[in-house]
Amino acid sequence: MTATASEMAAATPATRDRYVDLLRVASLATVVLGHWLMAAVGPDGMGNLLGIVPDLQPLTWAFQVMPVFFFVGGFSHALSYRSLTRTTDGPVYAAFLRVRLRRLLRPTLVFVGVWTALALVVQLAGADRGPLAGAALRLVTQPLWFIGIHLAMVAGTPPLLKLHERHGWAAFAALVGAAAGTDVLRFALGVPYVEFLNFAFVWLAVHQLGFLRADGRLTRPAVLAAAGLAGAALLVAYGPYPLSMVGMPGEKVSNMAPPTLALLCHGMWLVGAVQLLARPAAAWLARPRVWRGVVAANGIAMTTFLWHLTAMLAVYALQLGLGLRLPEPAGAAWWAQVPVRLLLAAALTGVLVAAFRPFEASPRGAAGPGSGPRAALGITLCLLGILGLSTTGLGGLLEGHSATLIAVPVTAPAAIAMALGGWLLVERSGSPRRVRLRG
């Protein structure tokens, strides 16, 4: 039986860092709102609001908050791994992967299964040639890149945590240096494919800041924020980096895909900024009603993230189905409809969350120690499959459409098979016995 949000809130230990839970919810909520606003559908199809109105791109310096989520992930992964190490008799790597993946992958694979079935129905009916349906099949899986990167961070937590415990800030500095070196090889020397290394170096550096927070070593957040903001500004002003901190259609260089040193500096500025707010937020989070809301939101965060674009696309489909005219994006009529679209998208997201929330609920109990190599292979297949699906989309399933993941072509069915196979490997990597408490 799953505990209610009120029961979980009441049982919160005094030692819990409630601000981290707030940051997790707030960062995902910001991403959801940003996606709803950026998906601009008009008479000629779907576009990106930031591409239509370039003057809005500076807003991404405040609202591109994925680094905050990965920073929070580093904090949570450090605490979870250390807790398992203290309470588990035997190797903990496989158990750690299972504990972290269950709540993440189950709702994701359900989402993928539902949308794959819908995509097949749409394509068999020949309805995928419309501007909205075709764009939806390409777009709906794109946010899964975030889950793929998150899986990589989970997989790398044990060795990187040891690196942090031995070297502290120097480990973070090494990742920053590796990200900078990768950009030099990419932009100055033109080394092919080297830019993909920054999917690891940039995001793992932000993740490493979460380790530093877990050990109470982020003691000068103002310095971190100032250094990050200055670094990002200088790189954009004098380097080959675009202004937008989110990917833009058709741009030659993106700060996001693959990530750049400019995005890493942006992440440093955001982490420093949110750390400055930690103390005033603590008193607010001590209020029972506020904390219950944060606990409840955390319980549906992943399901909301997975289905929020589906809800917005359904709003546009409803508008077309009712024969209502779609105004030109960014025009006066389009902006006037924004509040209505947001309210409808929020309501539909609520319906989808109610339907799919049970798949996000964490199973009680954790399997005991098991095969670390099998679990490592499983999570590698999972992250490659999820990243591959975010690249290919679900269009062209019947035609064998493929896209390039790093340097390898991959199809959506192959990506789904990798994700499912990897998940089964992780789930079956454990021994049948339960975790035994020491002492």
LOVO-76558 format. One record per residue (C-alpha): residue in three letters; x, y, z. Coordinates in Angstrom, 2 decimals. Layout:
REM residues N
+---------+---------+---------+---------+
| residuo |       x |       y |       z |
+---------+---------+---------+---------+
|     ALA |       X |       Y |       Z |
...
+---------+---------+---------+---------+
END
This chain:
REM residues 439
+---------+---------+---------+---------+
| residuo |       x |       y |       z |
+---------+---------+---------+---------+
|     MET |    0.00 |    0.00 |    0.00 |
|     THR |    1.40 |    3.39 |   -1.05 |
|     ALA |    1.61 |    6.08 |    1.62 |
|     THR |   -0.24 |    9.33 |    0.99 |
|     ALA |    1.56 |   12.64 |    0.58 |
|     SER |    0.27 |   13.76 |    3.99 |
|     GLU |    1.62 |   10.60 |    5.65 |
|     MET |    4.97 |   10.98 |    3.93 |
|     ALA |    5.17 |   14.65 |    4.87 |
|     ALA |    4.35 |   13.88 |    8.50 |
|     ALA |    7.02 |   11.16 |    8.60 |
|     THR |    9.77 |   13.40 |    7.18 |
|     PRO |   12.87 |   13.21 |    9.41 |
|     ALA |   14.24 |   16.46 |   10.75 |
|     THR |   17.53 |   15.80 |    8.99 |
|     ARG |   16.02 |   15.76 |    5.48 |
|     ASP |   17.13 |   18.53 |    3.16 |
|     ARG |   13.73 |   19.77 |    2.02 |
|     TYR |   15.17 |   22.42 |   -0.25 |
|     VAL |   16.53 |   19.75 |   -2.59 |
|     ASP |   13.02 |   18.35 |   -3.01 |
|     LEU |   11.74 |   21.82 |   -3.81 |
|     LEU |   14.47 |   22.33 |   -6.41 |
|     ARG |   13.59 |   19.04 |   -8.09 |
|     VAL |    9.92 |   20.01 |   -8.40 |
|     ALA |   10.59 |   23.62 |   -9.37 |
|     SER |   13.13 |   22.74 |  -12.08 |
|     LEU |   10.83 |   20.19 |  -13.74 |
|     ALA |    7.86 |   22.57 |  -13.49 |
|     THR |    9.92 |   25.26 |  -15.22 |
|     VAL |   10.86 |   22.84 |  -18.00 |
|     VAL |    7.22 |   21.87 |  -18.49 |
|     LEU |    6.10 |   25.50 |  -18.73 |
|     GLY |    8.96 |   26.31 |  -21.10 |
|     HIS |    8.06 |   23.45 |  -23.42 |
|     TRP |    4.42 |   24.48 |  -23.47 |
|     LEU |    5.37 |   28.01 |  -24.47 |
|     MET |    8.04 |   27.06 |  -27.02 |
|     ALA |    5.81 |   24.63 |  -28.94 |
|     ALA |    4.24 |   27.19 |  -31.29 |
|     VAL |    1.76 |   25.62 |  -33.71 |
|     GLY |    0.38 |   27.79 |  -36.47 |
|     PRO |   -1.29 |   27.42 |  -39.88 |
|     ASP |    1.98 |   26.21 |  -41.42 |
|     GLY |    2.84 |   23.63 |  -38.77 |
|     MET |    4.89 |   23.58 |  -35.59 |
|     GLY |    7.73 |   25.96 |  -34.82 |
|     ASN |    9.85 |   27.09 |  -31.90 |
|     LEU |    8.80 |   30.35 |  -30.28 |
|     LEU |   12.43 |   31.26 |  -29.54 |
|     GLY |   13.25 |   30.91 |  -33.23 |
|     ILE |   10.25 |   32.99 |  -34.25 |
|     VAL |   11.03 |   35.72 |  -31.68 |
|     PRO |   14.83 |   35.72 |  -31.19 |
|     ASP |   14.57 |   38.62 |  -28.73 |
|     LEU |   13.20 |   36.09 |  -26.20 |
|     GLN |   16.37 |   33.99 |  -26.22 |
|     PRO |   18.04 |   35.82 |  -23.29 |
|     LEU |   15.24 |   34.43 |  -21.10 |
|     THR |   16.85 |   31.00 |  -21.46 |
|     TRP |   19.62 |   32.20 |  -19.13 |
|     ALA |   17.07 |   32.08 |  -16.32 |
|     PHE |   14.65 |   29.40 |  -17.51 |
|     GLN |   17.00 |   26.71 |  -18.87 |
|     VAL |   17.08 |   24.93 |  -15.52 |
|     MET |   18.00 |   21.35 |  -16.45 |
|     PRO |   21.40 |   21.89 |  -14.76 |
|     VAL |   19.56 |   22.39 |  -11.46 |
|     PHE |   17.85 |   19.02 |  -11.83 |
|     PHE |   21.14 |   17.24 |  -12.50 |
|     PHE |   22.73 |   19.08 |   -9.57 |
|     VAL |   19.92 |   17.79 |   -7.34 |
|     GLY |   20.48 |   14.34 |   -8.82 |
|     GLY |   24.10 |   14.37 |   -7.71 |
|     PHE |   23.06 |   15.23 |   -4.17 |
|     SER |   20.41 |   12.50 |   -4.05 |
|     HIS |   22.57 |    9.83 |   -5.67 |
|     ALA |   25.39 |   10.45 |   -3.19 |
|     LEU |   23.05 |   10.04 |   -0.22 |
|     SER |   21.34 |    6.98 |   -1.68 |
|     TYR |   24.57 |    5.17 |   -2.53 |
|     ARG |   26.11 |    5.89 |    0.87 |
|     SER |   22.96 |    4.71 |    2.61 |
|     LEU |   23.01 |    1.41 |    0.72 |
|     THR |   26.71 |    1.00 |    1.49 |
|     ARG |   25.97 |    1.33 |    5.20 |
|     THR |   22.98 |   -1.02 |    5.24 |
|     THR |   23.78 |   -3.67 |    2.63 |
|     ASP |   25.81 |   -6.80 |    3.29 |
|     GLY |   27.89 |   -7.23 |    0.13 |
|     PRO |   28.46 |   -5.31 |   -3.14 |
|     VAL |   25.89 |   -2.57 |   -3.62 |
|     TYR |   26.29 |   -1.44 |   -7.23 |
|     ALA |   23.56 |   -3.65 |   -8.69 |
|     ALA |   21.20 |   -2.86 |   -5.80 |
|     PHE |   21.85 |    0.87 |   -6.23 |
|     LEU |   21.02 |    0.73 |   -9.95 |
|     ARG |   17.78 |   -1.16 |   -9.32 |
|     VAL |   16.65 |    1.22 |   -6.59 |
|     ARG |   17.32 |    4.32 |   -8.72 |
|     LEU |   15.96 |    2.89 |  -11.98 |
|     ARG |   12.64 |    1.46 |  -10.83 |
|     ARG |   10.89 |    4.77 |  -10.35 |
|     LEU |   12.55 |    6.25 |  -13.44 |
|     LEU |   12.21 |    3.52 |  -16.06 |
|     ARG |    8.80 |    2.01 |  -15.32 |
|     PRO |    6.82 |    5.18 |  -16.14 |
|     THR |    9.15 |    5.90 |  -19.08 |
|     LEU |    8.65 |    2.49 |  -20.68 |
|     VAL |    4.89 |    2.72 |  -20.19 |
|     PHE |    4.95 |    6.13 |  -21.92 |
|     VAL |    7.01 |    4.69 |  -24.78 |
|     GLY |    4.67 |    1.70 |  -25.13 |
|     VAL |    1.52 |    3.82 |  -25.28 |
|     TRP |    2.99 |    6.26 |  -27.78 |
|     THR |    4.42 |    3.49 |  -29.96 |
|     ALA |    0.97 |    1.95 |  -30.22 |
|     LEU |   -0.55 |    5.34 |  -31.07 |
|     ALA |    2.16 |    5.99 |  -33.67 |
|     LEU |    1.48 |    2.65 |  -35.37 |
|     VAL |   -2.26 |    3.32 |  -35.48 |
|     VAL |   -1.73 |    6.81 |  -36.91 |
|     GLN |    0.71 |    5.57 |  -39.55 |
|     LEU |   -1.41 |    2.57 |  -40.57 |
|     ALA |   -4.33 |    4.97 |  -41.03 |
|     GLY |   -2.15 |    7.26 |  -43.15 |
|     ALA |   -2.87 |   10.16 |  -40.81 |
|     ASP |    0.77 |   10.99 |  -40.09 |
|     ARG |    1.17 |   13.30 |  -43.07 |
|     GLY |   -0.64 |   16.21 |  -41.46 |
|     PRO |    1.52 |   19.02 |  -40.07 |
|     LEU |    0.51 |   18.42 |  -36.45 |
|     ALA |    0.55 |   14.61 |  -36.44 |
|     GLY |    3.91 |   14.38 |  -38.17 |
|     ALA |    5.47 |   16.96 |  -35.86 |
|     ALA |    3.98 |   15.24 |  -32.81 |
|     LEU |    5.56 |   11.89 |  -33.70 |
|     ARG |    8.94 |   13.59 |  -34.05 |
|     LEU |    8.62 |   15.83 |  -31.03 |
|     VAL |    7.03 |   13.73 |  -28.32 |
|     THR |   10.10 |   11.61 |  -27.55 |
|     GLN |   12.67 |   14.43 |  -27.71 |
|     PRO |   12.55 |   15.22 |  -23.96 |
|     LEU |   13.63 |   11.63 |  -23.26 |
|     TRP |   17.25 |   12.76 |  -23.77 |
|     PHE |   17.05 |   14.04 |  -20.20 |
|     ILE |   16.19 |   10.57 |  -18.89 |
|     GLY |   19.03 |    9.02 |  -20.89 |
|     ILE |   21.55 |   11.45 |  -19.41 |
|     HIS |   20.10 |   10.87 |  -15.96 |
|     LEU |   20.65 |    7.13 |  -16.40 |
|     ALA |   24.28 |    7.79 |  -17.29 |
|     MET |   24.70 |    9.78 |  -14.09 |
|     VAL |   23.19 |    6.99 |  -12.03 |
|     ALA |   25.56 |    4.49 |  -13.65 |
|     GLY |   28.58 |    6.69 |  -12.99 |
|     THR |   27.76 |    7.64 |   -9.41 |
|     PRO |   29.86 |    5.01 |   -7.56 |
|     PRO |   33.23 |    5.70 |   -9.29 |
|     LEU |   32.66 |    9.45 |   -9.49 |
|     LEU |   31.64 |    9.58 |   -5.84 |
|     LYS |   34.91 |    7.88 |   -4.93 |
|     LEU |   36.76 |   10.41 |   -7.09 |
|     HIS |   34.94 |   13.20 |   -5.26 |
|     GLU |   35.73 |   11.76 |   -1.83 |
|     ARG |   39.41 |   11.61 |   -2.72 |
|     HIS |   39.82 |   14.90 |   -4.59 |
|     GLY |   36.80 |   17.12 |   -3.79 |
|     TRP |   36.78 |   20.32 |   -5.82 |
|     ALA |   39.70 |   19.08 |   -7.93 |
|     ALA |   37.46 |   16.34 |   -9.38 |
|     PHE |   34.94 |   18.98 |  -10.45 |
|     ALA |   37.75 |   21.14 |  -11.89 |
|     ALA |   39.03 |   18.17 |  -13.89 |
|     LEU |   35.62 |   17.69 |  -15.52 |
|     VAL |   35.45 |   21.42 |  -16.33 |
|     GLY |   38.91 |   21.20 |  -17.88 |
|     ALA |   37.86 |   18.15 |  -19.91 |
|     ALA |   34.78 |   20.01 |  -21.19 |
|     ALA |   36.93 |   23.01 |  -22.16 |
|     GLY |   39.47 |   20.75 |  -23.89 |
|     THR |   36.69 |   19.04 |  -25.82 |
|     ASP |   35.44 |   22.39 |  -27.13 |
|     VAL |   38.98 |   23.35 |  -28.18 |
|     LEU |   39.28 |   20.11 |  -30.13 |
|     ARG |   35.85 |   20.69 |  -31.63 |
|     PHE |   35.97 |   24.35 |  -32.59 |
|     ALA |   39.68 |   25.11 |  -32.99 |
|     LEU |   40.95 |   21.84 |  -34.43 |
|     GLY |   37.81 |   20.44 |  -36.05 |
|     VAL |   38.18 |   16.93 |  -34.61 |
|     PRO |   35.10 |   14.97 |  -35.75 |
|     TYR |   32.68 |   13.49 |  -33.20 |
|     VAL |   34.74 |   14.74 |  -30.23 |
|     GLU |   31.90 |   17.09 |  -29.24 |
|     PHE |   29.81 |   14.13 |  -28.04 |
|     LEU |   32.22 |   13.65 |  -25.14 |
|     ASN |   30.67 |   16.73 |  -23.57 |
|     PHE |   27.43 |   14.89 |  -23.01 |
|     ALA |   29.46 |   13.26 |  -20.24 |
|     PHE |   31.87 |   15.99 |  -19.15 |
|     VAL |   29.38 |   18.87 |  -18.94 |
|     TRP |   26.51 |   17.07 |  -17.22 |
|     LEU |   28.75 |   15.05 |  -14.91 |
|     ALA |   30.48 |   18.25 |  -13.80 |
|     VAL |   27.10 |   19.67 |  -12.76 |
|     HIS |   26.31 |   16.32 |  -11.12 |
|     GLN |   29.60 |   16.59 |   -9.22 |
|     LEU |   28.41 |   19.89 |   -7.71 |
|     GLY |   25.61 |   17.86 |   -6.11 |
|     PHE |   28.24 |   15.68 |   -4.40 |
|     LEU |   29.90 |   18.83 |   -3.07 |
|     ARG |   26.57 |   20.03 |   -1.69 |
|     ALA |   25.95 |   16.66 |   -0.05 |
|     ASP |   29.21 |   17.13 |    1.88 |
|     GLY |   28.50 |   20.76 |    2.77 |
|     ARG |   31.32 |   22.05 |    0.59 |
|     LEU |   29.37 |   24.58 |   -1.50 |
|     THR |   30.18 |   27.32 |    0.97 |
|     ARG |   30.64 |   30.21 |   -1.46 |
|     PRO |   27.68 |   30.09 |   -3.83 |
|     ALA |   28.00 |   33.77 |   -4.76 |
|     VAL |   31.50 |   33.13 |   -6.10 |
|     LEU |   30.29 |   30.10 |   -8.09 |
|     ALA |   27.37 |   32.07 |   -9.53 |
|     ALA |   29.51 |   35.07 |  -10.47 |
|     ALA |   32.21 |   32.92 |  -12.07 |
|     GLY |   29.65 |   30.94 |  -14.05 |
|     LEU |   27.73 |   33.99 |  -15.24 |
|     ALA |   30.90 |   35.83 |  -16.25 |
|     GLY |   32.26 |   32.76 |  -18.02 |
|     ALA |   29.05 |   32.18 |  -19.98 |
|     ALA |   28.82 |   35.85 |  -20.97 |
|     LEU |   32.42 |   35.96 |  -22.20 |
|     LEU |   32.12 |   32.71 |  -24.12 |
|     VAL |   28.94 |   33.83 |  -25.89 |
|     ALA |   30.31 |   37.31 |  -26.58 |
|     TYR |   33.70 |   36.23 |  -27.94 |
|     GLY |   33.42 |   32.53 |  -28.76 |
|     PRO |   31.50 |   30.38 |  -31.23 |
|     TYR |   28.62 |   29.86 |  -28.81 |
|     PRO |   25.01 |   30.94 |  -29.49 |
|     LEU |   23.03 |   33.13 |  -27.12 |
|     SER |   20.27 |   30.61 |  -26.47 |
|     MET |   20.87 |   28.04 |  -23.75 |
|     VAL |   18.33 |   25.69 |  -25.34 |
|     GLY |   18.61 |   24.06 |  -28.74 |
|     MET |   17.27 |   25.99 |  -31.72 |
|     PRO |   16.09 |   24.42 |  -35.00 |
|     GLY |   18.53 |   24.86 |  -37.86 |
|     GLU |   21.37 |   26.37 |  -35.84 |
|     LYS |   24.92 |   25.29 |  -36.74 |
|     VAL |   26.04 |   25.23 |  -33.10 |
|     SER |   23.85 |   24.36 |  -30.15 |
|     ASN |   24.71 |   24.87 |  -26.50 |
|     MET |   22.58 |   21.83 |  -25.67 |
|     ALA |   23.16 |   19.09 |  -28.20 |
|     PRO |   25.96 |   18.39 |  -27.63 |
|     PRO |   26.42 |   20.54 |  -24.51 |
|     THR |   29.17 |   23.14 |  -24.52 |
|     LEU |   31.45 |   24.84 |  -22.04 |
|     ALA |   29.08 |   27.82 |  -22.21 |
|     LEU |   26.24 |   25.62 |  -20.95 |
|     LEU |   28.46 |   24.33 |  -18.15 |
|     CYS |   29.17 |   27.91 |  -17.07 |
|     HIS |   25.44 |   28.56 |  -17.23 |
|     GLY |   24.92 |   25.56 |  -14.95 |
|     MET |   27.48 |   26.91 |  -12.48 |
|     TRP |   25.68 |   30.24 |  -12.36 |
|     LEU |   22.31 |   28.59 |  -11.77 |
|     VAL |   23.62 |   26.28 |   -9.05 |
|     GLY |   25.25 |   29.18 |   -7.25 |
|     ALA |   22.09 |   31.25 |   -7.56 |
|     VAL |   19.77 |   28.58 |   -6.14 |
|     GLN |   22.21 |   27.91 |   -3.31 |
|     LEU |   21.93 |   31.56 |   -2.29 |
|     LEU |   18.19 |   31.00 |   -1.79 |
|     ALA |   18.56 |   27.87 |    0.35 |
|     ARG |   18.43 |   29.55 |    3.77 |
|     PRO |   15.35 |   31.76 |    3.20 |
|     ALA |   13.56 |   28.80 |    1.57 |
|     ALA |   14.14 |   26.58 |    4.60 |
|     ALA |   11.77 |   28.57 |    6.82 |
|     TRP |    9.07 |   28.51 |    4.14 |
|     LEU |    9.43 |   24.74 |    3.67 |
|     ALA |    9.01 |   24.18 |    7.41 |
|     ARG |    5.33 |   25.09 |    7.04 |
|     PRO |    3.29 |   21.83 |    6.99 |
|     ARG |    1.01 |   22.86 |    4.13 |
|     VAL |    3.92 |   23.94 |    1.93 |
|     TRP |    5.86 |   20.78 |    2.61 |
|     ARG |    2.85 |   18.56 |    1.89 |
|     GLY |    2.55 |   20.28 |   -1.49 |
|     VAL |    6.22 |   19.65 |   -2.28 |
|     VAL |    5.94 |   15.99 |   -1.27 |
|     ALA |    2.82 |   15.53 |   -3.40 |
|     ALA |    4.44 |   17.21 |   -6.40 |
|     ASN |    7.54 |   15.03 |   -6.09 |
|     GLY |    5.33 |   11.97 |   -6.24 |
|     ILE |    4.05 |   12.86 |   -9.72 |
|     ALA |    7.04 |   14.77 |  -11.11 |
|     MET |    8.28 |   12.13 |  -13.55 |
|     THR |    4.82 |   11.26 |  -14.84 |
|     THR |    4.09 |   14.96 |  -15.38 |
|     PHE |    7.35 |   15.42 |  -17.28 |
|     LEU |    6.67 |   12.45 |  -19.54 |
|     TRP |    3.12 |   13.41 |  -20.50 |
|     HIS |    3.14 |   17.22 |  -20.54 |
|     LEU |    3.89 |   17.52 |  -24.26 |
|     THR |    1.17 |   14.99 |  -25.04 |
|     ALA |   -1.28 |   17.26 |  -23.24 |
|     MET |   -0.21 |   20.38 |  -25.15 |
|     LEU |   -0.35 |   18.56 |  -28.49 |
|     ALA |   -3.84 |   17.37 |  -27.57 |
|     VAL |   -4.88 |   20.98 |  -26.96 |
|     TYR |   -3.77 |   21.97 |  -30.45 |
|     ALA |   -5.44 |   18.86 |  -31.92 |
|     LEU |   -8.67 |   19.77 |  -30.13 |
|     GLN |   -8.49 |   23.28 |  -31.56 |
|     LEU |   -8.07 |   21.88 |  -35.07 |
|     GLY |  -10.77 |   19.27 |  -34.51 |
|     LEU |  -13.26 |   21.97 |  -33.55 |
|     GLY |  -12.45 |   23.84 |  -36.75 |
|     LEU |  -10.93 |   26.77 |  -34.89 |
|     ARG |   -8.33 |   28.85 |  -36.68 |
|     LEU |   -4.73 |   28.58 |  -35.55 |
|     PRO |   -3.27 |   32.09 |  -35.48 |
|     GLU |    0.26 |   32.90 |  -36.56 |
|     PRO |    2.66 |   32.15 |  -33.67 |
|     ALA |    3.81 |   35.19 |  -31.68 |
|     GLY |    1.06 |   37.39 |  -33.09 |
|     ALA |   -1.45 |   39.23 |  -30.91 |
|     ALA |   -4.13 |   36.55 |  -31.34 |
|     TRP |   -1.63 |   33.78 |  -30.53 |
|     TRP |   -0.53 |   35.48 |  -27.31 |
|     ALA |   -4.15 |   36.08 |  -26.35 |
|     GLN |   -4.78 |   32.34 |  -26.54 |
|     VAL |   -1.75 |   31.41 |  -24.42 |
|     PRO |   -3.52 |   31.52 |  -21.01 |
|     VAL |   -6.35 |   29.31 |  -22.28 |
|     ARG |   -3.93 |   26.83 |  -23.85 |
|     LEU |   -1.89 |   26.64 |  -20.65 |
|     LEU |   -4.95 |   26.01 |  -18.51 |
|     LEU |   -6.22 |   23.30 |  -20.87 |
|     ALA |   -2.76 |   21.70 |  -21.05 |
|     ALA |   -2.52 |   21.70 |  -17.25 |
|     ALA |   -5.96 |   20.10 |  -16.95 |
|     LEU |   -5.17 |   17.40 |  -19.53 |
|     THR |   -1.82 |   16.75 |  -17.87 |
|     GLY |   -3.69 |   16.23 |  -14.61 |
|     VAL |   -5.91 |   13.62 |  -16.28 |
|     LEU |   -2.89 |   11.82 |  -17.76 |
|     VAL |   -1.07 |   11.92 |  -14.42 |
|     ALA |   -4.08 |   10.41 |  -12.69 |
|     ALA |   -4.10 |    7.59 |  -15.25 |
|     PHE |   -0.37 |    6.82 |  -15.25 |
|     ARG |    0.75 |    7.86 |  -11.75 |
|     PRO |    0.63 |    4.26 |  -10.39 |
|     PHE |    3.59 |    3.34 |  -12.60 |
|     GLU |    5.73 |    5.99 |  -10.87 |
|     ALA |    5.06 |    4.69 |   -7.36 |
|     SER |    8.21 |    3.27 |   -5.81 |
|     PRO |    8.01 |   -0.46 |   -5.01 |
|     ARG |    8.60 |   -1.25 |   -1.37 |
|     GLY |   11.74 |   -3.23 |   -0.55 |
|     ALA |   14.91 |   -3.63 |   -2.57 |
|     ALA |   16.49 |   -6.78 |   -3.90 |
|     GLY |   19.80 |   -7.80 |   -2.40 |
|     PRO |   23.26 |   -7.51 |   -3.90 |
|     GLY |   23.80 |   -9.10 |   -7.28 |
|     SER |   25.81 |   -9.01 |  -10.46 |
|     GLY |   27.43 |   -5.61 |  -10.94 |
|     PRO |   28.61 |   -6.31 |  -14.53 |
|     ARG |   25.14 |   -7.46 |  -15.59 |
|     ALA |   23.56 |   -4.37 |  -14.04 |
|     ALA |   26.18 |   -2.13 |  -15.69 |
|     LEU |   25.48 |   -3.69 |  -19.11 |
|     GLY |   21.76 |   -3.30 |  -18.52 |
|     ILE |   21.87 |    0.38 |  -17.64 |
|     THR |   24.18 |    1.04 |  -20.60 |
|     LEU |   21.64 |   -0.53 |  -22.95 |
|     CYS |   18.87 |    1.45 |  -21.26 |
|     LEU |   20.56 |    4.82 |  -21.68 |
|     LEU |   21.54 |    4.10 |  -25.30 |
|     GLY |   18.00 |    2.98 |  -26.07 |
|     ILE |   16.36 |    6.01 |  -24.45 |
|     LEU |   18.82 |    8.43 |  -26.08 |
|     GLY |   18.30 |    6.69 |  -29.41 |
|     LEU |   14.53 |    7.02 |  -29.15 |
|     SER |   14.82 |   10.71 |  -28.29 |
|     THR |   16.80 |   11.11 |  -31.53 |
|     THR |   14.68 |    9.03 |  -33.89 |
|     GLY |   11.20 |    9.95 |  -32.74 |
|     LEU |    8.28 |    7.68 |  -33.60 |
|     GLY |    7.66 |    8.83 |  -37.15 |
|     GLY |    8.41 |    6.48 |  -40.02 |
|     LEU |    8.10 |    3.29 |  -37.96 |
|     LEU |    6.75 |    1.39 |  -40.94 |
|     GLU |    9.40 |    2.75 |  -43.31 |
|     GLY |   12.37 |    1.90 |  -41.08 |
|     HIS |   13.27 |    5.54 |  -40.39 |
|     SER |   16.62 |    5.88 |  -38.63 |
|     ALA |   18.65 |    8.66 |  -37.04 |
|     THR |   22.26 |    8.92 |  -35.97 |
|     LEU |   23.10 |    8.43 |  -32.33 |
|     ILE |   26.66 |    9.78 |  -32.04 |
|     ALA |   28.07 |    7.95 |  -35.10 |
|     VAL |   25.73 |    4.95 |  -35.31 |
|     PRO |   22.38 |    4.84 |  -37.15 |
|     VAL |   19.54 |    3.59 |  -34.96 |
|     THR |   15.83 |    2.95 |  -35.55 |
|     ALA |   13.03 |    3.45 |  -33.04 |
|     PRO |   12.28 |   -0.31 |  -32.74 |
|     ALA |   15.97 |   -1.03 |  -32.08 |
|     ALA |   16.10 |    1.72 |  -29.46 |
|     ILE |   12.99 |    0.39 |  -27.73 |
|     ALA |   14.43 |   -3.13 |  -27.74 |
|     MET |   17.66 |   -1.90 |  -26.16 |
|     ALA |   15.78 |   -0.03 |  -23.43 |
|     LEU |   13.56 |   -3.02 |  -22.61 |
|     GLY |   16.43 |   -5.50 |  -22.70 |
|     GLY |   18.58 |   -3.29 |  -20.53 |
|     TRP |   15.81 |   -2.84 |  -17.97 |
|     LEU |   15.32 |   -6.61 |  -17.73 |
|     LEU |   19.06 |   -7.12 |  -17.24 |
|     VAL |   19.10 |   -4.61 |  -14.37 |
|     GLU |   16.01 |   -6.10 |  -12.76 |
|     ARG |   17.44 |   -9.63 |  -12.97 |
|     SER |   20.90 |   -8.66 |  -11.80 |
|     GLY |   20.05 |   -9.16 |   -8.14 |
|     SER |   20.09 |  -12.13 |   -5.85 |
|     PRO |   16.73 |  -13.30 |   -4.48 |
|     ARG |   17.58 |  -12.38 |   -0.91 |
|     ARG |   16.75 |   -9.02 |    0.62 |
|     VAL |   19.03 |   -6.31 |    1.87 |
|     ARG |   20.31 |   -7.16 |    5.35 |
|     LEU |   20.88 |   -4.41 |    7.86 |
|     ARG |   24.25 |   -4.36 |    9.57 |
|     GLY |   24.58 |   -4.26 |   13.29 |
+---------+---------+---------+---------+
END
